[in-house]
Amino acid sequence: MLAEACAAAGRPSAGARLIRAGENTLWRLPGRVVARIGRTGQGAVAARELTVARWLREHRVPAVRPLDEPSGPILVRGRPVTFWHELPPHRHATAPELAAALRRLHRLRPPDAELGAVDPFVRLPARIDGAATLDAPQRGWLHGRLAELRTAWAELGAPTAPPTVVHGDAWGGNLAVTATAAHLLDFERTALGPPAWDLTSTAVAHDTFGTLAAPGYAAFCAAYGADVTEWPGYPVFRAVRELRLACYALQQAAADPARHTDQAHYRVACLRGEHGPRPWRWTAIG
């Protein structure tokens, strides 16, 4: 597949090295280029990623840069392939660095291109149905919880603020800090929506996981200029984010039961109230 996409793009594939294999597969190509292979049927998502990256470049916001050519995704057997300039050596962002990047992003005027509204429930039904390690009562409970949260999200109502571009998956790993700048990356979930959705990811790291200590979370809030946990709708956003993270663990457990089943089922048990109050200190799943 990689060779076919590179041939169509007029780029060499000999000597390509795998960077990461997951829902999206990344390859390092000669000439400091990265090829990103998306999931089947995700051509529109890949095109939107390119649109967002180019829009950020127009606004001089540091972000991963797609190659000028090809200008759009190349489809190979239904999977989109896009080509990007490789970033120099980098690390994950700290909480304040992420907050500063989100503050800048949220202040930008949205692009003319249609980004669509953020969908916090995307792929959750499929992940629940595909969770091979669950029994029927567990699966039924998760579907019920999903329905509850869909209703709760809708009842929060449409935001009154002007449309805002939100990253959609805002965590430190999606802000690559090099020696010269902090670069946003991974725009698969970027859309129009409430800024609180981006802020909730870090709040959950503090509130649910206990992996971000109080001083670090305070620094995040100070850098952004607000604390999302003070907003009345935060418990709903937190619950949605927690459900997403539990369903991601279930997806990983289906693919590798020996490594991930215990953590996935622990997360579901936490959601069901079987391990007391937060923080639950979930273990990260790569």
C-alpha positions in Angstrom: 0.0 0.0 0.0 2.7 2.5 0.9 4.6 1.8 -2.3 1.5 2.3 -4.4 0.7 5.7 -2.6 4.3 6.9 -3.0 4.3 5.9 -6.7 1.1 7.9 -7.2 2.6 10.9 -5.4 5.9 10.7 -7.3 7.9 10.0 -4.1 10.4 7.2 -3.3 9.4 4.6 -0.9 12.7 2.6 -0.7 14.1 2.7 2.7 10.8 3.7 4.4 10.8 3.1 8.2 7.7 2.5 10.3 7.1 5.2 12.9 3.9 3.9 14.4 1.2 1.4 13.5 -2.2 2.0 15.0 -5.5 3.4 13.8 -3.4 5.5 11.5 0.0 4.2 10.3 3.0 6.5 9.9 6.1 5.9 7.8 9.3 7.9 7.6 10.3 8.4 3.9 13.5 9.6 2.4 13.9 13.4 2.3 12.4 14.0 5.8 8.8 13.2 4.7 6.2 11.3 6.7 3.4 9.3 5.0 0.2 8.9 7.0 -2.1 6.1 6.1 -5.6 6.5 7.4 -8.4 4.1 8.1 -10.6 2.7 5.4 -13.4 5.2 4.4 -11.7 8.2 6.0 -10.8 10.1 2.9 -13.0 13.1 4.0 -11.3 13.2 7.4 -7.8 13.2 5.8 -8.8 16.0 3.5 -10.0 18.0 6.5 -6.7 17.4 8.2 -4.9 19.0 5.3 -7.3 21.9 5.2 -6.7 22.6 8.9 -2.9 22.4 8.6 -2.8 24.8 5.7 -5.2 27.2 7.5 -2.9 27.2 10.5 0.0 27.9 8.3 -1.8 30.9 6.8 -2.2 32.2 10.3 1.4 31.6 11.2 0.5 29.1 13.9 3.2 26.4 14.2 1.8 23.0 13.1 2.8 20.0 11.1 3.0 20.9 7.4 1.7 18.9 4.6 3.6 18.8 1.3 2.3 21.1 -1.3 2.0 18.1 -3.7 0.0 16.0 -3.7 -2.6 18.6 -2.6 -5.1 16.0 -1.4 -5.2 12.5 0.0 -4.3 9.6 -2.3 -6.7 6.7 -2.0 -5.3 3.3 -2.0 -7.8 0.5 -1.6 -10.1 2.8 0.2 -7.5 4.1 2.6 -6.3 7.8 2.4 -2.6 8.5 2.3 -1.3 12.0 3.1 2.3 13.3 3.0 3.9 15.7 5.6 7.1 17.4 6.4 8.9 15.5 9.2 9.3 17.5 12.4 12.7 17.9 13.9 13.4 16.2 17.3 10.6 17.0 19.7 8.9 16.2 23.0 5.4 16.2 24.3 4.1 19.5 25.6 3.7 20.5 29.2 0.3 21.5 30.5 1.0 25.2 30.3 2.5 24.9 26.8 -0.7 23.1 25.7 -2.9 25.7 27.3 -1.0 28.5 25.4 -1.4 26.7 22.1 -5.2 26.1 22.7 -5.7 29.7 23.7 -4.2 30.8 20.4 -6.1 28.3 18.4 -9.5 29.2 20.0 -9.0 32.9 19.2 -8.6 32.3 15.4 -11.4 33.1 13.0 -12.6 29.8 11.6 -11.6 29.0 8.0 -14.1 29.4 5.1 -13.9 25.7 4.5 -16.7 23.7 6.2 -15.2 21.8 9.2 -18.5 20.5 10.6 -19.5 20.4 14.3 -17.5 18.4 16.8 -18.9 14.9 17.4 -17.9 13.7 20.8 -19.5 10.3 20.3 -17.9 9.4 17.0 -17.1 5.7 16.6 -18.3 4.9 20.2 -21.1 2.6 19.1 -18.8 0.6 16.9 -16.2 0.3 19.7 -18.7 -1.0 22.1 -20.1 -3.5 19.6 -16.6 -4.6 18.7 -15.4 -5.0 22.3 -14.9 -8.8 22.2 -13.9 -9.0 25.9 -17.2 -7.8 27.1 -20.2 -9.9 28.1 -23.7 -8.9 27.0 -24.7 -7.1 30.3 -21.5 -5.0 30.2 -22.1 -4.1 26.5 -25.8 -3.2 27.3 -24.7 -1.0 30.2 -22.2 0.9 27.9 -24.8 1.4 25.2 -27.2 2.8 27.9 -24.5 5.1 29.2 -23.8 6.3 25.7 -27.5 7.1 25.2 -27.7 9.0 28.6 -24.7 11.1 27.6 -26.0 11.9 24.2 -29.1 13.3 25.9 -27.1 15.2 28.5 -24.8 16.7 25.8 -27.8 17.9 23.7 -29.5 19.4 26.8 -26.5 21.6 27.4 -27.7 23.5 24.3 -25.9 25.2 21.4 -23.1 27.6 22.5 -23.9 31.3 22.4 -20.3 32.2 21.6 -19.1 32.6 17.9 -18.0 29.4 16.2 -14.7 28.2 17.5 -12.2 25.8 16.0 -11.4 23.1 18.6 -8.6 20.6 18.2 -10.8 17.7 19.3 -8.0 15.6 20.8 -6.1 18.1 22.8 -3.4 16.4 24.9 0.4 16.9 25.3 1.2 14.3 22.7 -0.6 16.3 20.0 1.6 19.3 20.6 5.2 18.6 19.6 7.7 20.9 21.2 10.9 21.4 19.2 13.9 23.6 20.0 12.1 26.6 18.3 8.4 26.2 18.6 5.4 24.1 19.8 3.7 22.5 16.8 0.1 21.3 16.7 -0.5 18.0 15.1 -3.2 15.3 14.5 -6.3 17.1 13.2 -8.5 14.1 12.8 -11.1 15.4 15.2 -10.7 19.1 14.5 -14.0 20.8 14.1 -16.2 23.7 15.3 -17.3 23.4 18.9 -17.1 24.6 22.5 -13.5 25.4 23.6 -14.4 23.6 26.9 -14.2 20.3 25.0 -10.5 20.8 24.4 -9.9 21.9 28.0 -11.6 18.9 29.4 -8.9 16.5 28.3 -6.4 18.1 30.7 -8.9 18.6 33.4 -9.6 14.8 33.2 -5.9 14.1 33.6 -6.1 15.9 36.9 -9.6 15.0 38.0 -10.0 11.4 36.8 -6.5 10.0 36.3 -4.7 11.8 39.1 -1.7 12.0 36.7 -1.5 15.8 36.6 -1.0 17.2 40.1 -2.8 20.3 41.4 0.1 22.7 40.7 0.4 21.5 37.1 -3.4 21.9 36.6 -3.3 25.3 38.1 -0.5 26.3 35.7 -2.6 25.0 32.8 -5.6 27.1 33.9 -3.5 30.2 34.4 -1.9 29.9 31.0 -5.3 29.5 29.3 -7.1 32.0 31.5 -10.0 29.8 32.6 -10.7 26.6 34.6 -13.2 24.4 32.8 -14.1 22.6 36.0 -15.9 25.7 37.2 -18.3 25.5 34.3 -21.6 23.8 35.2 -21.5 21.6 32.0 -18.1 20.2 32.9 -19.4 17.0 34.5 -21.1 16.0 31.3 -18.0 16.8 29.2 -15.9 14.8 31.7 -18.2 11.8 31.6 -18.1 11.8 27.8 -14.3 12.0 27.8 -14.1 9.1 30.3 -16.4 7.0 28.2 -14.3 7.7 25.1 -11.2 6.6 27.0 -12.8 3.4 28.3 -14.0 2.5 24.8 -10.6 3.1 23.4 -9.2 0.7 26.0 -11.8 -1.9 25.0 -10.8 -1.5 21.3 -7.2 -2.1 22.3 -8.2 -5.1 24.4 -10.0 -6.7 21.5 -6.8 -6.4 19.4 -4.5 -7.5 22.2 -6.4 -9.2 25.1 -3.3 -10.2 27.1 -2.0 -6.7 27.4 -5.1 -4.6 27.7 -8.1 -6.5 29.0 -7.5 -5.8 32.7 -7.1 -2.1 32.2 -10.1 -1.9 29.9 -12.4 -3.7 32.3 -11.1 -1.7 35.2 -12.1 1.5 33.4 -15.6 0.1 32.7 -15.9 -0.9 36.4 -14.9 2.6 37.4 -17.6 4.1 35.2 -20.1 1.8 36.9 -19.2 3.1 40.3 -17.3 -0.1 41.5 -14.1 1.6 42.5 -15.2 4.6 44.5 -14.7 8.2 43.8 -12.2 9.8 41.4 -9.2 9.9 40.9 -9.2 6.3 39.5 -5.6 6.5 38.3 -6.1 4.7 35.0 -3.0 3.4 33.3 -2.1 4.8 29.9 -2.6 2.6 26.9 -0.3 3.2 23.9 
